[in-house]
């Protein structure tokens, strides 16, 4: 479960960066337990962060693919 949560959190960060959304600055009470579970995964597998980031990026790319194409203002005129 920690692996899936890590992928989801990374995907959320990637989407926020793409869309220019500033994340919450106040820590939530459950962040410590999430971090603890992620640390177990990351300490047990040196490639886990790269695998998780790859899955997250593919999910984000898929979400972008689902969006309708935007028409540039120059093309609309």
Residue, then its C-alpha position, 0 to 999 in steps of 0.5 A: x500500500x505504501x508504494x501506491x501512496x508514494x506513486x499517488x503523492x508523486x503524481x499529485x506533485x507532478x500535476x501541481x507543478x504542471x498546472x502551477x498549483x501551490x501545495x499546502x504549506x501547513x503539514x497535516x497530522x497524517x504526514x508523519x505516518x505516510x512518511x514512515x511507510x514510504x521510508x520503509x519502502x525506500x530503505x528496502x529498495x534503492x530503485x523504489x523512488x525511480x520506479x514510483x516516479x516512473x509510474x507517477x509520470x506515466x499516470x500524469x501523461x495519461x491524464x494530460x492525454x485525456x484532456x481536449x486539445x487547446x487551440x492557441x489564440x493565434x490559430x483561433x484568429 
